[in-house]
Structure formats: C-alpha cells, structure tokens
C-alpha cells in the first residue's frame, strides 16, 4: 500500500480500498496491514526523518522506492507497535527486501533498521547485554537473600 501510494500519490484511502479489491486475507491480517500502512503514512514525516538519520551516506530521495517503503513500514512498527519484538520486525522487513528489492536491498534495510532500532528501542537493541544484565541482577538478588 505504501509503495502504491508513493508511486501514484493517490489519497491513502483510495490506495487502501483499491489494494483490497484484488487481495484477500483474514480479517485480523487485513486490520493489521491497514493499521500499519495508515500509521506509517500518517507519521511519514517522523518516520522519514528517522530513516534519513540512520541511512549514512544516502540521501533519502536516492533510496529505491521499494526499500524506502519497506523501511517506512518497519520504522513505524518499531516506533509504535511496541508489543511486536524488534527482532520480528527486522526479520520481516529483511525478507520483504530479499523478495521485492534489489541484490543489496536486504543488507541496506538491515543496516538502517538496526540503527533506528538502537535509537527508538534501546531496551531491545542489545539482547546479549540485556541477558547479561538480567543474570547479574539475579546473581545480586540471590547473593542478597543468602546473607
């Protein structure tokens, strides 16, 4: 939907309606897809700024349209859909880039999303550190209960 909007500049409502005229899915999937596409569209200024800040040595206008819209969707989801683990969001975006993008799309998308993730979800962006912190906190608690 975002790619279609980007290519046509039609109103997002029209894009969403035409998208579902030729596709079918479960109601839950449709609701989620609509929520993500409309949310990313509505907050595209903030989302695009996050992408621009994270894509070193790339002007936003030069990012391939398919990559740009995969990034928009994933960055919006990282920012607003906190119930979805960042690892899931990144994996899905990378798979989309592999399927629909160019040869270098997946590593590019991965790099940009990793940088955005460190900023918007610092509590998730280093699982090894978080796991280590959890272990040291547990060890401290255990030590405290023994004394």
C-alpha positions in Angstrom: 0.0 0.0 0.0 2.8 2.4 0.9 4.6 1.6 -2.3 1.4 2.1 -4.3 0.8 5.5 -2.6 4.5 6.5 -3.2 4.2 5.7 -6.9 0.7 7.2 -7.5 0.4 9.9 -4.8 -3.3 9.0 -4.7 -5.1 9.6 -1.4 -4.2 6.8 1.0 -7.9 6.0 1.5 -8.2 5.3 -2.3 -5.0 3.3 -2.2 -6.2 1.1 0.7 -9.5 0.5 -1.0 -8.0 -0.5 -4.3 -5.4 -2.7 -2.6 -8.1 -4.9 -1.0 -10.2 -5.1 -4.2 -7.6 -7.5 -5.7 -6.4 -9.2 -2.5 -8.0 -11.3 0.2 -6.8 -12.4 3.7 -8.1 -12.9 7.2 -9.8 -10.1 8.9 -7.0 -9.9 11.5 -4.3 -9.6 8.9 -6.3 -7.0 7.0 -6.8 -4.9 10.1 -3.1 -5.1 11.0 -2.0 -4.3 7.4 -4.4 -1.3 7.3 -3.2 -0.1 10.7 0.5 -0.3 9.8 0.1 1.3 6.3 -2.2 4.1 7.5 0.0 4.7 10.6 3.2 4.8 8.5 1.5 7.2 6.1 0.2 9.5 8.8 3.5 9.7 10.6 5.7 9.6 7.5 7.4 12.9 8.3 8.8 11.5 11.6 9.4 8.1 10.0 11.3 9.6 7.1 13.4 11.7 9.4 14.4 8.5 11.3 15.3 6.8 8.1 17.3 9.8 6.9 19.2 10.0 10.2 20.0 6.3 10.1 21.0 6.0 6.4 24.5 7.3 6.4 25.9 8.4 3.1 22.5 8.1 1.4 20.1 10.9 0.6 16.6 9.9 1.3 15.5 10.8 -2.3 18.0 8.3 -3.6 16.8 5.3 -1.7 15.0 2.9 -4.0 11.2 3.2 -3.7 10.6 -0.4 -2.6 13.4 -0.1 0.0 12.1 3.2 1.2 8.6 1.9 1.7 9.8 -1.3 3.5 11.7 1.0 5.8 8.7 3.2 6.4 6.6 0.3 7.4 9.2 -1.2 9.7 10.3 2.0 11.3 6.7 2.9 12.0 6.2 -0.5 13.6 9.4 -0.1 15.7 8.2 3.3 16.9 4.5 2.5 17.6 3.9 -1.3 17.8 5.9 -2.0 20.9 4.2 -5.3 21.5 6.0 -6.7 18.5 9.6 -7.6 19.2 12.1 -5.7 17.2 13.7 -8.9 16.0 10.5 -9.9 14.3 10.1 -6.5 12.7 13.6 -6.6 11.3 13.4 -10.2 10.1 10.1 -9.5 8.2 11.5 -6.3 6.7 14.6 -8.1 5.5 12.6 -10.9 4.0 10.5 -8.3 2.1 13.7 -6.6 0.9 15.0 -10.0 -0.3 11.8 -10.8 -2.1 11.0 -7.5 -3.7 14.2 -5.4 -3.6 17.5 -5.5 -5.5 20.5 -7.6 -4.6 21.8 -5.1 -2.0 18.4 -4.2 -0.5 18.4 -6.7 2.4 21.8 -5.6 3.9 20.8 -1.9 3.4 17.4 -2.4 5.1 19.1 -4.4 7.8 21.7 -1.7 8.5 19.2 1.2 8.5 16.7 -0.6 10.8 19.4 -1.7 13.2 20.5 1.9 13.6 16.9 3.1 14.0 16.2 0.3 16.5 19.1 1.3 18.7 17.6 4.8 19.0 13.9 4.0 19.3 14.2 0.8 21.3 17.4 1.0 23.3 15.9 -1.5 25.7 15.8 -4.2 23.0 18.7 -3.4 20.7 21.4 -5.3 22.6 19.9 -8.7 23.6 23.3 -10.1 24.8 23.8 -7.1 27.1 20.2 -7.3 28.4 20.7 -11.0 29.1 23.9 -10.3 30.9 22.3 -7.5 33.0 19.4 -9.9 33.9 21.9 -12.5 35.0 23.9 -10.1 37.1 20.7 -8.7 38.7 19.6 -12.2 39.5 23.0 -13.0 41.0 22.9 -9.9 43.1 19.4 -10.8 44.3 20.5 -14.4 45.1 23.5 -13.2 46.9 21.4 -10.8 48.9 19.0 -13.5 50.0 21.8 -15.7 51.2 23.2 -13.2 53.6 
